[in-house]
Amino acid sequence: MDGAGDFIVAQVERDDPGETELRGPVDGRPATSGDSFTGMVSILGISILTDGSTEFEDANDVVITGTKFFTDVNDGDLVGFKNNDPADVIADEVEFED
């Protein structure tokens, strides 16, 4: 992000037209519904929804619980999101990035 608050894209890549991926800093404290996996995290102003089908990973690609993810994630953390079905609004995978 530059001094004016605008995002500067480092890379745009088109690999698989059926897959959506986004990596960026978390902006704002994530919200959860109180259970271990249903919640929302915002990356670059885009809301990413999660549920029981979402896989969460730490920065070492180790699977963690949704509870651990939402407990550990903070504003500014670098997080990645992947969704294999563009019609589905629920993330398939959310992970901490290095």
C-alpha positions as a printed Julia matrix, in Angstrom:
98×3 Matrix{Float64}:
   0.0     0.0     0.0
   1.34    3.43   -0.85
   1.23    6.56    1.3
  -2.2     7.54   -0.07
  -3.72    4.22    1.02
  -3.88    2.78   -2.5
  -2.87   -0.81   -3.12
   0.0    -1.46   -5.5
  -0.34   -4.83   -7.21
   2.85   -6.86   -7.14
   1.67   -9.63   -9.44
  -1.37  -10.55  -11.51
  -1.46  -14.1   -12.83
  -4.09  -16.14  -14.68
  -3.53  -19.86  -14.14
  -6.9   -21.52  -13.84
 -10.05  -19.6   -14.82
 -12.13  -21.66  -12.38
  -9.95  -20.83   -9.38
  -9.76  -17.62   -7.37
  -6.76  -16.75   -5.21
  -5.93  -13.61   -3.29
  -3.03  -12.79   -1.0
  -2.7    -9.64    1.02
  -2.77   -8.03    4.44
  -5.77   -8.5     6.7
  -7.57   -5.2     7.15
  -9.5    -5.13   10.38
 -10.09   -7.71   13.07
 -11.78  -10.83   11.65
 -15.28  -11.69   12.81
 -16.48  -15.14   13.85
 -19.88  -16.52   14.63
 -18.63  -18.04   17.88
 -17.96  -21.54   16.57
 -14.63  -22.95   15.52
 -14.7   -22.28   11.78
 -17.47  -20.0    10.58
 -16.33  -16.45   10.14
 -15.11  -13.67    7.89
 -11.72  -12.14    7.26
 -11.14   -9.11    5.04
  -8.16   -9.04    2.68
  -7.59   -5.81    0.75
 -11.18   -4.82    1.47
 -12.62   -8.08    0.13
 -14.63  -10.15    2.62
 -13.65  -13.83    2.69
 -16.27  -16.12    4.24
 -15.4   -19.44    5.9
 -17.38  -22.43    7.16
 -16.87  -26.08    8.12
 -15.62  -26.93    4.63
 -12.79  -24.37    4.78
  -9.26  -25.67    5.4
  -7.05  -23.4     7.5
  -3.23  -23.54    7.4
  -0.42  -21.84    9.25
   2.56  -20.22    7.5
   4.26  -23.65    7.27
   1.29  -25.18    5.39
   0.3   -27.19    8.47
  -3.46  -27.62    8.85
  -4.82  -25.76   11.88
  -8.31  -25.32   13.3
 -10.53  -22.4    12.45
 -10.4   -21.46   16.13
  -6.59  -21.24   16.0
  -6.7   -19.19   12.8
  -9.23  -16.67   14.1
  -7.45  -16.46   17.49
  -4.04  -15.83   15.91
  -4.87  -13.59   12.93
  -4.38   -9.85   13.39
  -4.8    -6.71   11.37
  -1.9    -6.48    8.89
  -1.07  -10.22    8.84
  -0.36  -11.56    5.37
  -3.06  -14.11    4.5
  -3.93  -16.08    1.37
  -7.32  -17.3     0.22
  -8.27  -19.9    -2.39
 -11.63  -20.86   -3.86
 -11.96  -23.54   -6.54
 -15.57  -22.7    -7.45
 -16.27  -19.09   -8.51
 -20.01  -19.58   -7.88
 -19.35  -20.55   -4.24
 -18.8   -17.66   -1.83
 -17.18  -19.82    0.89
 -13.37  -20.11    0.93
 -11.92  -23.56    0.25
  -8.63  -22.62    1.92
  -7.37  -19.74    4.07
  -3.77  -19.65    5.21
  -1.13  -17.49    6.79
   1.57  -16.49    4.31
   5.29  -15.86    4.96
